[in-house]
């Protein structure tokens, strides 16, 4: 589970740099978007395996739900805006990030056996 936490943490750091660029009205670099997407997708696959194949319960299942919804928002941001070279809508970025942060906190709480 800790590898999954680390991968999502790295995705969050890259995502934060992209969000800061969006908040400044700048266009985030394509490399950042690709790295963020690959890391987040990798973390999501590992979390899916943990939940479906290994029977992880409680916070891990909730984290999976939040990350799946955040991933839908990420796809929309990536292909609806970033790929078309349109500025990312700040409110959408905030919503995507909020869902992902909640998912990450749930995942971390589960890994630390706090919930």
N, C-alpha and C positions, 0 to 999 in steps of 0.2 A: 504494500500500500504506500510505502514511503517514496518509492520511485514515482508513483502517480502524483503524489503531493509535490515532489520536486519538479516534475514536468509541467504541472499546472502553475507552479510558482514562476517558472521561467517564462511561460506563456503570458502570465500576468505582468511581468516586468516589461516585456516587449509591447504588450497591449497598452500599458501605461504610457510608454513613450509615444505610441500612436495617438492615444487619447489627448495627450498634451499638445501634440501638433494640431489635432482637430480643434481643440479649444482656442488655439491661436489663429485659427483660420487657414492653417497651412495644410498641404496635402501630404499625408504620411508616405514615407518611401515604400515602394513596392516590395523591397527585400524584407522590410519589417512585417508587412502584411503576410507574406509567404511564411516567414519563420513563425509568426504568431499562430497562423492557421495550422501549420504542420505540428507544432508543439501541442496546441489545444486538441487537435484531432487525435494525436497519439495518446494524450492523457485520457481522452474520452474512450478510446478503444480499450486501454488498460482498465479503466473504471468499469466499463461494460463487462469485461472478462471477470473482474473481481466480483461483480454483483451477480451475473448470470451463471458463470461456471463455478465460482468458489463460494457462492452463497453469502456474500457480504450483505449485512442487514443494516437497519436503522439509518444512521446519518449517511452512510455510503449510498443507499438507495435514494434518499432525498437529494444528496449532492448530484447524483446522476440526473435526476429530473431537472434540477436547476441548470446544470451544464447543457443538457439537451435543448432546453428552451433558449439558453444563451447562444448555443451553436446556430440555431435558426436565425437569430438576430445577427450573428457574425456572418453567416452566408449572405444575408440580405445586404449587410454593409459592404462585404467584399465584392459581390457580383452586381448588386444594384447601384452601388455608388463608386467604390474604389476602382473597379475594372473599367468603368465608364469615365474615369477621371473627373468625377464630380466630388465636391467637398462633402465630407461625412457630416450628416446632421447631428449636431451636438446632443440633442435630446435622445436620439436613438443610441448614440455612443454611451450616454449615461445609463440608459436602460440595460443595454448589453452588459456593461461593466458591473452594474448592480447585481444582476442575476448571476454573473460569473463569480463575483466576490462572495455572495451568499453560498453558492455551491462550494467554493474553496473553503470557506469557514466551516461548513458542515463536514467536508471531507477531512479537514484537519482535526476537527473535534472527534470524528470517528477514529482517525488514526491514533490520536492521543487517548482514546477510550474515555472521553469526557461526557459523551452522550450514549 
